[in-house]
Amino acid sequence: MTLKSTLKATTAAILLLSGTAAFADGHATHPETGEVLATDQSFTYRDLDESPSIDPGVAEDSAGGDILRDLFEGLMAQDGDGNLVPGVATGYTVSDDKLTYTFTLRDNAKWSNGEPVVAGDFEYAWKRAASPELASPYSWYIELMSLENASAVIAGDMDPSTLGVTAVDDSTLVVKLTQPLPYFPQMVVHFTTFPVPRAVIEEFGSDWTKPGNMVSNGAYVLTEHVPQEKLVRERNVNYWDNENTIIEKTTSLVINDENVALTRFLAGELDRTEVPSGQFPALEAEYPDDIMSVPNACSYYYTINMTETGNPALRDAIVRKALSLAVDRDVIVDNVLAGGQKAAYTFTHWATAGFETPDIPMASMEQAERNAKAVELLEAAGYGSDNPVSVKLIYNTSDAHKGIAIAISQMWKQTLGVTTELANEEWQVFLETRGNQDYEVARAGWCADYNEASTFLDLMQSESGYNDAKYNNAEVDALLAHAKTADNPQADYTAVEQMIAQDTPIIPIYHYSADKMLRSTVKGWAYDNFQQNWYSKDLYKVAGE
């Protein structure tokens, strides 16, 4: 959204003490739509868990990404339709061989302390994210970007200074790739590529992300953070487009119970929250103006530990496939969730740009056929009533995850006689347990970092930092490598999806939709952005009737 910087004289007379324009004085109107704006221009929403970090180089979850898109701004951003728009960069050029990108930075971008944002801030951030010293859980993303020397830098075999990103001068950033990536510009929307302030980090160390210490370059600054409770960001008066920002303050509240969050939404305490599992139809009927459901670029799945620390039975692909076949996905999406989600038999979300969902044999079977095949496979693997399989399934604390786990454990018991122990863990503990392969079966979800199938399938690459199954298939690795340079990678993606379905390192369960309660007075939401990347600076509140 681009907002005009001037308002009619009757609505633009009030200025905040900070010197920023006050759009919402109870009479102001939106400069483009003419809608009457509410006096209160704050936005409060619910998060399930506390994000592990709000350091762009260390962050790893989608909720943290929502926060970081407010606090920081990358080279490029997205509009409400998911299209690329300028961020700190006004644009870029590409060399004829598609291996060199040159970004030109705007000259009015500033940090919240008033210092200019320069190309060197991006160079420092990218090299820091790739450095073994930082040990970022998302360092692999720098490698996915195909930056020169990325693999060697991350492995510690080359110095971070050799990474293929260079600030030629304050306004010019040159990026060198090892292979052409047609979707590379999309990748610099991701928070791992955001700039960070070197002097502040060197002064405060790991405490640089605390209120009062953090210096950021986005439309908002961090003003309050109570871990496990709330995080508040308020308008950054030094943001280059501050005059066109309407929302004054955004607050994310950590509320683990989705039903409690719904109660608080209905009481007027929240502007946005998730729709509890199974309640979408009733809520849509009662609150049709305050509910939404749109495709969302995330896939929900169970990952299976295939290493020596896992369950011996689950190291057999036949057993894993039996478990996958016995999951009645239609029951999950139609009865447990009931919010527009779609059953998943591939890892890649069906709505991903350019992706054609391949033929997966179990997808065309009736559930009775799947169940019969599952029983047959389990018996062929040597398991049955005389030699039953028992598994432990972990999930991060959430009523939705619990409901799905209970339903699937009952399916496994009824169809296969498999006994399942269920256990929930707090989010950060859960991430460590899963990442350390200290589990048997674990709930997982992956949201696209960019809108192309490789953002899902690269997790199946044997060296991927988020390959928590530790799946290792040389043919899959080769196909994924070939896909990066293929004119049309669909054939590679089809083959990889079919191998995943056969080897079953993961059990795809459903493809997400964004099911939210969103107050009707909140406008500017990115409904048509498939990744559901939203920015508080694009939102505004209209006066209620």
VOKE-337843 format. One line per 8 residues: number of its first residue (from 1); their letters; for each residue x, y, z of C-alpha. Coordinates in steps of 0.1 Angstrom, whole numbers. Layout:
BEGIN
NUM	a	X/Y/Z ~ ...
This chain:
BEGIN
1	mtlkstlk	0/0/0 ~ 12/35/-8 ~ -3/63/11 ~ -3/99/1 ~ 16/121/25 ~ -9/149/27 ~ -44/151/42 ~ -71/176/38
9	attaaill	-66/206/60 ~ -95/196/82 ~ -79/163/90 ~ -42/169/90 ~ -39/197/115 ~ -29/176/145 ~ 7/166/149 ~ 21/143/174
17	lsgtaafa	47/157/198 ~ 72/135/180 ~ 65/155/148 ~ 48/127/130 ~ 15/131/112 ~ -16/120/132 ~ -40/104/108 ~ -64/93/135
25	dghathpe	-79/122/154 ~ -114/109/154 ~ -123/129/122 ~ -93/120/99 ~ -100/101/68 ~ -78/77/49 ~ -58/96/23 ~ -66/72/-5
33	tgevlatd	-100/55/4 ~ -116/84/22 ~ -127/60/50 ~ -131/77/84 ~ -102/65/107 ~ -106/53/142 ~ -91/74/170 ~ -73/43/183
41	qsftyrdl	-47/32/158 ~ -33/3/177 ~ -32/-34/166 ~ -31/-62/191 ~ -29/-99/181 ~ -23/-133/196 ~ 8/-155/192 ~ 8/-191/204
49	despsidp	44/-191/216 ~ 73/-168/225 ~ 96/-166/195 ~ 131/-181/202 ~ 147/-148/189 ~ 141/-114/174 ~ 176/-112/161 ~ 173/-114/122
57	gvaedsag	204/-135/120 ~ 191/-160/146 ~ 153/-160/143 ~ 138/-192/129 ~ 100/-191/133 ~ 71/-175/113 ~ 57/-156/143 ~ 92/-141/148
65	gdilrdlf	91/-132/111 ~ 59/-112/117 ~ 77/-92/144 ~ 109/-87/124 ~ 90/-74/93 ~ 78/-45/116 ~ 112/-39/133 ~ 134/-42/102
73	eglmaqdg	133/-38/65 ~ 152/-58/39 ~ 163/-49/4 ~ 128/-58/-10 ~ 94/-63/6 ~ 60/-75/-5 ~ 26/-59/-11 ~ -8/-73/-2
81	dgnlvpgv	-8/-95/-33 ~ 26/-109/-26 ~ 43/-89/-53 ~ 78/-76/-48 ~ 81/-39/-39 ~ 111/-18/-30 ~ 123/-19/6 ~ 156/-3/15
89	atgytvsd	166/-10/-21 ~ 149/11/-48 ~ 156/-17/-73 ~ 182/-40/-87 ~ 199/-50/-120 ~ 210/-85/-131 ~ 240/-95/-151 ~ 235/-113/-185
97	dkltytft	247/-146/-169 ~ 222/-141/-140 ~ 250/-146/-115 ~ 254/-110/-103 ~ 227/-88/-87 ~ 234/-52/-80 ~ 210/-35/-55 ~ 207/3/-53
105	lrdnakws	198/15/-18 ~ 176/46/-12 ~ 194/75/3 ~ 168/83/29 ~ 168/50/48 ~ 178/55/84 ~ 182/34/116 ~ 160/43/145
113	ngepvvag	190/62/160 ~ 191/85/130 ~ 222/69/114 ~ 219/61/77 ~ 213/25/65 ~ 241/17/41 ~ 250/-13/19 ~ 277/-23/45
121	dfeyawkr	249/-30/70 ~ 236/-57/47 ~ 270/-71/39 ~ 277/-74/76 ~ 244/-90/84 ~ 247/-117/57 ~ 283/-126/66 ~ 273/-127/103
129	aaspelas	243/-150/95 ~ 267/-174/76 ~ 294/-174/102 ~ 301/-205/124 ~ 307/-180/152 ~ 270/-170/153 ~ 258/-206/147 ~ 225/-194/133
137	pyswyiel	198/-221/130 ~ 190/-204/96 ~ 226/-202/82 ~ 215/-228/57 ~ 193/-202/41 ~ 224/-183/31 ~ 235/-214/13 ~ 201/-219/-3
145	mslenasa	206/-184/-18 ~ 236/-198/-37 ~ 259/-171/-26 ~ 295/-176/-36 ~ 315/-196/-10 ~ 284/-199/12 ~ 289/-237/18 ~ 325/-233/27
153	viagdmdp	319/-203/50 ~ 291/-220/69 ~ 313/-252/73 ~ 341/-230/87 ~ 364/-238/58 ~ 365/-202/45 ~ 364/-169/63 ~ 330/-151/62
161	stlgvtav	348/-122/44 ~ 348/-144/13 ~ 310/-147/11 ~ 296/-134/-22 ~ 282/-101/-10 ~ 300/-68/-12 ~ 291/-32/-4 ~ 307/-13/-33
169	ddstlvvk	298/20/-16 ~ 271/31/8 ~ 243/28/-18 ~ 254/-2/-38 ~ 253/-38/-28 ~ 267/-65/-52 ~ 257/-101/-47 ~ 274/-129/-66
177	ltqplpyf	258/-163/-70 ~ 272/-197/-80 ~ 242/-205/-102 ~ 212/-186/-116 ~ 182/-186/-93 ~ 151/-171/-110 ~ 134/-166/-76 ~ 165/-150/-60
185	pqmvvhft	148/-115/-56 ~ 120/-132/-36 ~ 146/-146/-12 ~ 158/-112/0 ~ 123/-105/15 ~ 132/-131/42 ~ 142/-118/77 ~ 176/-136/76
193	tfpvprav	187/-111/49 ~ 176/-80/69 ~ 204/-56/79 ~ 216/-54/114 ~ 235/-26/132 ~ 271/-37/138 ~ 281/-11/163 ~ 250/-19/185
201	ieefgsdw	257/-56/184 ~ 293/-51/193 ~ 283/-29/222 ~ 256/-50/237 ~ 263/-85/225 ~ 233/-109/228 ~ 215/-82/248 ~ 212/-60/217
209	tkpgnmvs	177/-72/211 ~ 164/-58/244 ~ 142/-27/246 ~ 164/3/250 ~ 193/-14/233 ~ 178/-24/200 ~ 183/-2/170 ~ 163/-12/139
217	ngayvlte	154/2/105 ~ 118/-8/100 ~ 86/11/104 ~ 85/3/141 ~ 108/2/171 ~ 108/-22/201 ~ 95/-5/232 ~ 85/-33/255
225	hvpqeklv	92/-71/257 ~ 80/-93/285 ~ 91/-128/276 ~ 62/-153/275 ~ 38/-124/278 ~ 40/-96/252 ~ 61/-77/228 ~ 53/-41/218
233	rernvnyw	66/-21/189 ~ 58/15/182 ~ 63/38/152 ~ 98/46/142 ~ 100/84/136 ~ 132/79/116 ~ 117/54/92 ~ 119/67/57
241	dnentiie	82/64/50 ~ 70/71/85 ~ 46/99/73 ~ 26/73/55 ~ 22/49/84 ~ -11/49/103 ~ -9/22/129 ~ 8/37/159
249	kttslvin	15/6/180 ~ 14/-31/175 ~ 13/-56/204 ~ 17/-94/202 ~ 4/-113/232 ~ 16/-148/240 ~ -16/-168/247 ~ -11/-206/246
257	denvaltr	-48/-215/248 ~ -66/-207/216 ~ -100/-207/233 ~ -88/-182/258 ~ -76/-161/230 ~ -109/-163/212 ~ -127/-152/244 ~ -104/-122/246
265	flageldr	-110/-114/210 ~ -148/-115/215 ~ -143/-92/245 ~ -126/-67/223 ~ -91/-72/238 ~ -76/-85/205 ~ -78/-74/169 ~ -67/-108/155
273	tevpsgqf	-65/-144/167 ~ -66/-179/153 ~ -99/-198/149 ~ -99/-227/173 ~ -100/-261/156 ~ -134/-272/145 ~ -151/-239/153 ~ -148/-221/119
281	paleaeyp	-183/-230/106 ~ -201/-218/138 ~ -180/-186/141 ~ -184/-178/104 ~ -222/-180/108 ~ -222/-158/139 ~ -194/-133/130 ~ -193/-133/92
289	ddimsvpn	-176/-98/91 ~ -148/-108/115 ~ -135/-140/101 ~ -112/-150/72 ~ -99/-181/55 ~ -74/-179/27 ~ -47/-203/14 ~ -15/-200/34
297	acsyyyti	19/-212/22 ~ 25/-237/50 ~ 23/-275/53 ~ 16/-295/85 ~ 33/-328/88 ~ 48/-353/111 ~ 85/-359/109 ~ 100/-393/118
305	nmtetgnp	134/-397/134 ~ 153/-420/111 ~ 186/-420/131 ~ 200/-445/156 ~ 184/-424/184 ~ 149/-431/171 ~ 125/-460/174 ~ 140/-490/156
313	alrdaivr	107/-499/141 ~ 105/-465/124 ~ 138/-470/106 ~ 119/-493/83 ~ 103/-474/54 ~ 76/-500/52 ~ 65/-492/88 ~ 66/-455/81
321	kalslavd	45/-458/50 ~ 20/-479/69 ~ 16/-451/94 ~ 11/-425/67 ~ -15/-446/49 ~ -35/-451/81 ~ -39/-413/86 ~ -74/-403/74
329	rdvivdnv	-66/-368/63 ~ -101/-360/53 ~ -112/-365/89 ~ -85/-341/101 ~ -94/-313/77 ~ -132/-318/76 ~ -139/-327/113 ~ -110/-318/135
337	laggqkaa	-101/-285/118 ~ -130/-276/95 ~ -115/-243/84 ~ -107/-247/47 ~ -75/-267/50 ~ -68/-293/23 ~ -56/-329/28 ~ -19/-332/20
345	ytfthwat	-1/-361/3 ~ 28/-339/-9 ~ 51/-317/12 ~ 47/-288/-12 ~ 16/-267/-7 ~ -8/-271/-36 ~ -11/-234/-42 ~ 27/-228/-45
353	agfetpdi	35/-207/-76 ~ 44/-228/-106 ~ 40/-261/-88 ~ 19/-289/-103 ~ 8/-314/-77 ~ 22/-348/-89 ~ 4/-381/-88 ~ 9/-398/-55
361	pmasmeqa	-8/-432/-55 ~ -23/-430/-20 ~ -39/-397/-29 ~ -63/-414/-53 ~ -72/-443/-30 ~ -102/-444/-7 ~ -94/-445/29 ~ -106/-481/33
369	ernakave	-80/-490/6 ~ -53/-471/24 ~ -61/-488/56 ~ -60/-523/41 ~ -27/-515/24 ~ -13/-502/57 ~ -22/-534/75 ~ -6/-554/47
377	lleaagyg	26/-534/49 ~ 29/-536/87 ~ 25/-573/86 ~ 51/-576/58 ~ 75/-557/81 ~ 70/-583/108 ~ 46/-565/131 ~ 11/-573/143
385	sdnpvsvk	-8/-584/174 ~ 21/-607/184 ~ 47/-580/178 ~ 30/-546/182 ~ 45/-513/174 ~ 46/-485/200 ~ 56/-449/192 ~ 60/-417/211
393	liyntsda	46/-386/194 ~ 56/-351/206 ~ 40/-318/197 ~ 44/-282/209 ~ 17/-271/234 ~ -15/-262/216 ~ -51/-275/217 ~ -50/-278/179
401	hkgiaiai	-19/-299/179 ~ -32/-320/207 ~ -65/-326/189 ~ -48/-337/158 ~ -24/-359/177 ~ -52/-376/196 ~ -72/-382/163 ~ -42/-397/145
409	sqmwkqtl	-31/-419/175 ~ -67/-433/175 ~ -64/-440/137 ~ -31/-458/142 ~ -46/-478/171 ~ -78/-487/153 ~ -62/-496/119 ~ -28/-510/129
417	gvttelan	-29/-517/166 ~ -1/-492/171 ~ 0/-477/206 ~ 10/-440/208 ~ 23/-421/237 ~ 15/-384/234 ~ 37/-357/250 ~ 36/-319/246
425	eewqvfle	65/-295/252 ~ 69/-258/254 ~ 80/-243/221 ~ 117/-236/226 ~ 122/-269/244 ~ 103/-287/216 ~ 125/-271/189 ~ 156/-284/207
433	trgnqdye	142/-318/212 ~ 133/-322/176 ~ 164/-306/163 ~ 186/-329/184 ~ 168/-360/171 ~ 157/-367/207 ~ 123/-379/195 ~ 105/-407/176
441	varagwca	76/-389/158 ~ 72/-351/161 ~ 47/-325/149 ~ 61/-301/124 ~ 50/-273/102 ~ 68/-254/74 ~ 59/-220/60 ~ 74/-209/27
449	dyneastf	103/-185/29 ~ 96/-176/-7 ~ 69/-187/-32 ~ 86/-216/-50 ~ 85/-253/-44 ~ 122/-255/-34 ~ 113/-237/-2 ~ 96/-269/9
457	ldlmqses	116/-296/-8 ~ 150/-283/1 ~ 142/-295/36 ~ 145/-330/23 ~ 181/-324/12 ~ 204/-345/34 ~ 224/-315/48 ~ 194/-292/54
465	gyndakyn	194/-276/88 ~ 157/-284/92 ~ 158/-320/79 ~ 149/-332/114 ~ 142/-367/101 ~ 178/-368/89 ~ 166/-383/57 ~ 195/-390/34
473	naevdall	188/-399/-2 ~ 215/-392/-28 ~ 190/-393/-57 ~ 168/-367/-39 ~ 199/-345/-33 ~ 209/-348/-70 ~ 173/-339/-82 ~ 172/-309/-59
481	ahaktadn	206/-297/-71 ~ 195/-301/-108 ~ 162/-283/-101 ~ 181/-251/-93 ~ 195/-248/-128 ~ 166/-264/-147 ~ 145/-242/-171 ~ 115/-261/-158
489	pqadytav	122/-279/-125 ~ 87/-295/-122 ~ 99/-329/-133 ~ 125/-328/-106 ~ 100/-317/-80 ~ 76/-344/-91 ~ 103/-371/-87 ~ 113/-358/-52
497	eqmiaqdt	77/-357/-40 ~ 72/-393/-52 ~ 103/-405/-34 ~ 92/-388/-2 ~ 59/-406/-5 ~ 77/-439/-9 ~ 104/-434/17 ~ 82/-416/41
505	piipiyhy	107/-396/62 ~ 77/-373/68 ~ 39/-377/69 ~ 22/-348/52 ~ -11/-342/68 ~ -27/-310/56 ~ -19/-278/37 ~ -27/-247/57
513	sadkmlrs	-53/-220/52 ~ -50/-188/72 ~ -81/-191/95 ~ -83/-159/116 ~ -107/-139/136 ~ -98/-104/123 ~ -118/-74/135 ~ -138/-59/107
521	tvkgwayd	-125/-24/115 ~ -89/-35/106 ~ -82/-27/70 ~ -52/-34/47 ~ -47/-70/56 ~ -27/-90/30 ~ -55/-115/21 ~ -40/-123/-13
529	nfqqnwys	-4/-127/-1 ~ 0/-165/-3 ~ 28/-164/23 ~ 6/-142/45 ~ 35/-118/50 ~ 19/-88/66 ~ 33/-55/77 ~ 17/-33/104
537	kdlykvag	26/-2/84 ~ 1/-13/57 ~ -28/-17/82 ~ -52/9/95 ~ -84/10/116 ~ -116/26/105 ~ -142/41/128 ~ -169/17/139
545	e	-205/22/131
